[in-house]
Each structure stands twice: as structure tokens, then as C-alpha cells.
Amino acid sequence: MDPLLLVLIVAGVAAAFCWITSLVTNETSWIDRLWSIVPVIYVWIFAAAALIAGLDATRLVVMAVLVTAWGARLTFNFARKGGYTGMEDYRWAILRGRMTRWQFQLFNLFFIVLFQSGLLVLIALPAYIAWQHPSPFTGWDAVFSALFAAFLIGEAVADQQQWRFHQAKKAAGGTLAPRFLTTGLFAHSRHPNFFFEQAQWWAFYAIGAVALVADGGSWLNWTIVGAVLLSVLFIGSTVFTESISSAKYPAYREYQRTTSMLIPLPRRRRGEAPETA
């Protein structure tokens, strides 16, 4: 069996599970609970297919190990925030309040469930390219694997800084000034964890592209769609999240003016031109 077909079957079952459980429980964060799990399964399906076929699977095994580390870290961070205890993403509740019931159910089916389930398949498909074009592990593979690992560490640091801040804020009764994190990595990016998350999947795409280039192909291939759509999703989600934060915290607008939204950069001084994007 083509491993892509097996991946699509697993994705279909996962999407059906998320949609049905969202209807039964009337909360829509089921896809969030699978977000860090199903890409690991998908990449290991491709790696296992290469191993079973007797192909040179070094690249695919490295890709699978990297994604497993990504999934383990993200699952841990999601779990400690209560993600597996029935907590729903607060943004879905806000959107639910802005729509009629049938409008939100369409949004739930087509965006929350189907689009995001499809996206989780797409970001894993550089492994499909690596399966289609087996070749020895190269120096470029090592470079992009190291970048993936570095971005993974960066996201872990950002999430830990955010976790410690919210624990301190909770201990202070929810009034820890300025009520949002502005130190550490967050002094250089308002969402460093979002930046590192996207960067990991761009590095993952690059590893798949190395396999294609080694077989006479181009660095640019159709699986870039996954990384592009993930970035689009994160940018849209970040803009929506910040609209909530700026309405909730008056000081947030100054933070937006002085600090990059995603890419970690030196903080702007007073009087410098504000961010336009």
C-alpha cells in the first residue's frame, strides 16, 4: 500500500473523530488535542514504509525522530495547561458568540476540523517526498535537522518563560503588571513560540527538498504548501489573538509598537516608526 493512502485514511478517521466529539460535547478543541500527535504518526508511516521496503531510510528516520521530539514537547506543554481536561480554546468561545449556531457549526466543520486536519497532513508531506526519492543522508540534511532542533529548543524556552509568567501572575491574583509577558524572548518578539513553531516546519520542508534535489529535482516542490498554509494560519490567528489582547490590556498597544510580532528583533525605541504589518 502507498503510505500516503494510509496517512489519508488515518487523517480521515481523526477528522471524523474530532467532528463527532465536537457535536457530542459542544466544544471544539478536539483537533487541538490531536495537533501534536497525528503528524508524528504520519511521518512514522512514511519512515516505516521505507524501512519495510529496504530503502535507505536514514533521512526519514531522522525526520520521524525530530517530529516525535516536536510532538512530545508540544503535548507536554498542552497537557500542563489543562488542554486534555476539557478546556476549550478561548478564541472559539469568542467566535461562537459572534455567530449563529448554524454558522458556527459550518465554521467548525470546514475550518476547525477539515482545514486543520488537512493542514496536519500537508505539513508532514515532505516525508512523502523523502520516501519517493530515497538517497543517502547528506550534509544539508544535517544542517536543516540541526535548525529544526534549534527552533524546537527556542520554542521550548519561550513556552517555559510564558508558563512561569502565568504561574507568577496566578500567584499574584492575576494582577502582575503589565499583565502580559514582555521579558526574555518576549522582549524581542510578541510571539516567539509561534515563530519557532513555524520555523520548524519550514526546516522540515527543507529536509524533504534535499531528498528531491539529490535525485535531480528542485528545491521548490509542491509540499511547500503545508509550510505556507501553516504560516498563513498562524499569522491570521495571531492578528485575532492580538485584537483580543489590545482590547483587554491598554498597555498592549505600546508593546505592539515597540516589539516585533513574530520574528525576534531588537526592541524599537520610543520615537521610532511603528510596525506597519
N, C-alpha and C positions, 0 to 999 in steps of 0.2 A: 504493500500500500504506500502511495505517495505520502510522506509525513505531513505535507500541507493539508491533505484531506483530513487526516486525524486531528490536526490542530483546529481546523474549521469545525469538526464535529464537537470537540471539547468546548470550543468557543460558543457554539450554538446551545449546548446544554447549560453552560454557565449563564448565558444571556437569558434563557428561559427561566432558570432558577431565580435570577435577580428580579425579573419582571413579575413572576408569580408571587414571590415572597414580598415584594413591594406592595402588591394589591392586598395580600392577606394581612400584613402587619401595618399597612398605611404609613410606611416610612421608606425612604428611597435611598438609603445609604448602603444597600447590599452590594452594589458594584464597587463601592469604596472598600468593602471588606475583602473583595476578591482582587483588587487592583494590584497588590503586591505578590499575589500567589499565582495567577494564571500565566503571566509572561514567563515565569520560571518553568512551569510545565511545558509551555510551547517550545522554549529553547531546548529543553532537555529531550523533547520528542525528536527534534532535528539531530541533536548530538547522538541520541540512541540509534537513530536510523543509520547514521554514518558508521557507528561502531559495529552494528549488526552486519552492515554491508562490507565490512572490512576496509573501509576507506581511511585515508589519513584524517583522523578526527581531532587532531591536536587543537586546531583553531576553534572548532565547535565546542570542545570540552572546556577550553578557556572561556569562551563566551558564556557557556552554561554556568560555570563557576562564578563568573563575575555577576551575572544576573541573579544567581542564587544569593550571593552576598548582598546585592541590592534589595532583594525581596525580604531577606531575613531582617535587615536593618529597618526597612520601612514597616514591616509587620510589627516589629518590636515597638517602634515609635507610635504607630497607630493604636496598638493594644494598650500602652501605658496611658494614653489619653482617653481611654474608655471606648475606643471605636468598635469593639466586639461585644459591648454590653447594652446595645440598643440605642446608643447615641446617634442622632441624625445630624448631618452637616447643617449648621445653622443657616447657610445660604439657601438650601432647598426650602426651609420653612418660610423664609422671606419671599421667595419666588412663588410659593404656594399661596401666600396671602395676596399676591398681586394678580393672580389668575383665577378664572372659574375652575371648578373641579375637572370638567372635561378637557379644558385647555392644559391644565397641569398634567393630566394623565397622558395626553398626547406628547407633551414635553418629556415626561417620564419615559415613555416607550421609545420615542425616536432619538432623544438626545442622551438622557441619563443611561439608558440601558443599551440601545442598539449602537449609537455612535461611539460611546466609550468602550463597549465590548469590541467593536471593530477596531478601534484605535489600539487596544491592547494586543490585538493580533498584528496590526501593522508595525508597531514598534519592535516586535520580535522577528520580523521577516528578514532582516539582514542575515539571520542564522539560516534562512532558507537559501539565500544566495550562496552562503558558505557551504551548504550541503550540496548545492548544484555544481559548485566549482571547487572540489577538494584540491588542496595543494599544500605544500609544507608551510609550517609556521615561519613567519619572516620577522625581520627587524621592525617593519612597520606595524605588524600585529602587536609586537611587544610595546611599541610606543603608544598606540591607541589603547591598549589594555591598561598600561600604566596611567594614562589620562583618565580612563574610566575609574580606576581605583582612587586617583587623587580627587576626582569630583565626588566620589562616594564618601570619602573622608570629609571633604568640605561640607557636604550635606549633613553628615552625622554631627559635625561640630556645630553647625547652625541650628539644627534641631535641638541639640543639647543645651545650647545657650538660650533658646526660646523656652525650653522646658523649665530650666532653672528660674528664668524670669517669671514665668506664670506661677510656679510654685511659691516664689517670694511674694508675688502680687497677691496670691491667695492667702498666704500667711499674714499679709498686711491688711486684710479685709477688702481687697480689690481696689485699693486707692493708691497704689505705688506709682508715684509720678515718673514720667508723664502718662502712665497707664498703657504704654506700648514700648517695645524694646528698641533702643537706639544705640546700644553699645556693642562691642565685639564686632562680628561680621556685619551686624545690622547698622553699624556706623558707616558702612560703605555701600550697602545695598538694603533696600527696604524688604527684599525677599530673597536673601542669599540661598536659602534652601530650595526655592523654586528655580533659581538659576542653575544650581548644581544638578538638580533633578533633570532638567532639560539637557544640560551638557553631557550627562552620562549617556543619554540615548543618541546624541549626535556622535559620540565616540564609538558607541556600539554599531551605528550605521557605518562608520569608517572602517571598522574591522571587517564587516561583510564586504565592503567595497574593495578591501585589499585582496580578498579571495578572487573577486571578479577581475581585477587588474592583473593578478598573477596568471590568469587564464586568457589574457589578451583583451580584456574588456576595459570599460571606462570607470573612472572614479565616481561618475554620476550614474545612478541607476534608479529604477522605479521605487525601490524600498525607502528612498528618502522621504516619501510621502508620510511615513509614520512619524519621523522626527519633526517634519514641518507642521503636521497637524497637532502634534503634542505641544509645540511652541505656540501655535495659534490658540489652543485650548488654555494654556497657562496664562498667556497674555490677556485673553478675554476674562478669565477667572480672576486674575489679579486686579484688573480695572474694576470689576464688580465688587470685589472684596474691599478695595480702597475707597470706593464710593460709600460703603458702609462705615469704614473706619473714620473717614474725614467728617462724616455727619455726626459720628458718635464722640470724637475727640477733637476739639477745636485746634489743639496744637499739632494735629497730624498734617495740616496743610503746610506748615513750616518745615516739617520733616520731609514732605514731598518735594519742597522747593530746594532743599539742601542735599538730598540723598538720592542716588540713582535708584530706579525702580527695581532693576534686575541685576545687571552686570556690576560687580563690585568695583567701585571707582572712588577716588578721593572725594571727600565731602566738600561741597561748594561753600564758599564763604558768603557772608552777607553782602548783598550788592551785586553778586554775580548773576548772570542771566539764568532764569528758572528753566527747569526741564520742560521741553515742549511736547514730548511724546508721553 
